[in-house]
Amino acid sequence: MLTALSIRDIVLVEALDLEIRPGLTVLTGETGAGKSIILDALGLALGARGDPGLVRPGAKQASVTAVFAPPAGHQVLSALDEAGIEAPEDGTLLLRRTVGADGRSRAFVNDQPVGVGVLKSVGEHLVEVHGQHETVGLLDARTHRGLLDDFGGLERQVAAVGEAHSALKAARGELERLSREATNAEAQRETLAEQLAELDRLAPRAGEEQALAEERALLAAGEKALAEVSQARDLLGGDRLAHSLAQALRALERGRERALQAGAGEDHRALKALASAAEAVDRTLIEAQEASALVDEAAAAFDIDPARLETAEERLFALRAMARRLGVGVEALPDERARIAHLLNLVEDSAQAMKAAEEALERATVAYDAAAAALTMGRRAAAARLHEAVAAELGPLKLDKARFRAVVSPLPEERRGAFGADQVLFEIAANPGAPFGPLNAVASGGELARVALALKAAMAGRTAASPVMIFDEVDQGVGGAVADAVGRRLDRLAEGGQVLVVTHSPQVAARGASHLKVVKRLASDQVRTDVQSLEGEARLEELARMLSGAEVTDAARAAAKALLGA
């Protein structure tokens, strides 16, 4: 819903702030008062072309802000998401546009700078304009299919087609993938077979590269360590050291025996020294023997087999060479082997796999065709009902000579998709004997607006939540009963929604829940456009003016009162 419109320095409007209420809002005023300025300003906020001629003379720039309060789940929220704009937390949506006197234009959504294209895309979800110079919405053939589906209550059938199309797309993609892989595998069959045979011979294992690298490092280090141990054995002299120490010990013992034979006592200093020396040599002999045994044990622990080192290196180098050839890491070789085997199996099993995929695609195609056919039938039935409903609306709107139809025609195979196999076009024949053509084939803008009104009236309550609808002089060239019929239909369309109409018809104006009058005033020797909200006597007086012209009579006032009471 449009809740407010703020205009600054646009043509004759210096500053204007409007509160727009729900339901039917009518805009009246004398010819030339500037009613179109209000619509032009709103159009600017919705992404219309920014003409520097809209800037009020003497002003640097014009600006307009339109405030909307879309309901939860409104389709505009999806448009905001696609544009990367966060949905407003308070539900308020501000569209703002500025146009400089130099022609430069800027656009904003919730104060976030956006391109004019984004502003227009968002605006198209919020407002439909049906008027003298343009009709936005119904003239866009892309909207006709959705409108007919809403009118026919075909949501379930549309959803079924969407699901069937997704399944069909997946089945087609699977067949294409299998075909592509089988073709590639066949072209590389010989190479793949050689690679697989070599990988089978190599039999790479997960984690093998790291294990081989560690073993190789340890083996290489062990060989060097063994050389150091051998050097230690040589420096120790092997058994020669123990033999020398044993001889030294025997010599010391003989020296002690000679000293005793010479009469030296046990307490003699020389005998004590010989005893201490003998004990030290004996300990050294034992330590030397233990050291020699431990060195031998260490040497035995480094029992390096040169063949093992060579084998580990050859294996590691072979794995790395294979990985380089295949363009992968050594750790990926087991997975690469599985992939190559799968590709080769595709060549052998491709016929069976392709047949299964083709059968799946055929089933998905049949399911899609059935769902699309059911939707087509629903659309054709809905088109017939819409034809009757619109025909019933055209007569009271003085369009009884016009004929309307909704054409449901098949789409080319390549354009069939998630929304079915149909193209839907709304067409009209403006006069008897005239061929059917696009909606804008009617003679005048006023008639076009009434055609749009007839369509909207026929669809009222049968379609999804409508955007704000604007009708510009939909009552042009009609009066009396026809004008009253226009007013009734506008009032019906506004139930639970919002409709703005620019009108010269008192029958239409009397139907408004809100009445805005556009007036010109003189301020500082300059003409300005202003808008007054009319209620009570002021509204009665405006309706009387519309009924009688320049001089308002009592009879006109009585007629106006009767219109308001109708």
ABEGO torsion letter per residue (X at the ends): XBABBBBBGBEABABBBBBBBBEBBBBBEBBGAGAAAAAAAAAAAAGBBBBAAABBBGBABBBBBBBBBBBBGBAAAAAAAAAGBBBBAAGBBBBBBBBBAAGBBBBBBGGBBBBAAAAAAAAAAABBBBBAABBBGAABAAAAAAAAAAAAGAAAAAAAAAAAAAAAAAAAAAAAAAAAAAAAAAAAAAAAAAAAAAAAAAGBBBGAAAAAAAAAAAAAAAAAAAAAAAAAAAAAGEAAAAAAAAAAAAAAAAAAAAAAAAGBBAABAAAAAAAAAAAAAAAAAAAAAAAAAAAAAAAAABBBBAAAAAAAAAAAAAAAAAAAAAGBBAAAAAAAAAAAAAAAAAAAAAAAAAAAAAAAAAAAAAAAAAAAAAAAAAAAAAAAAAAAAAAAAAAAAGAAABBBBBBBBBBBAAABBAAEABBBBBBBBABBGBBBBBAAABABAAAAAAAAAAAAAAABGABBBBBBBBBBGAABGBBEAAAAAAAAAAAAAABGBBBBBBBABAAAAAABABBBBBBBBBBGGBBBBBBBBBBEAAAAAAAAAAAAEABBBAAAAAAAAAAAAX
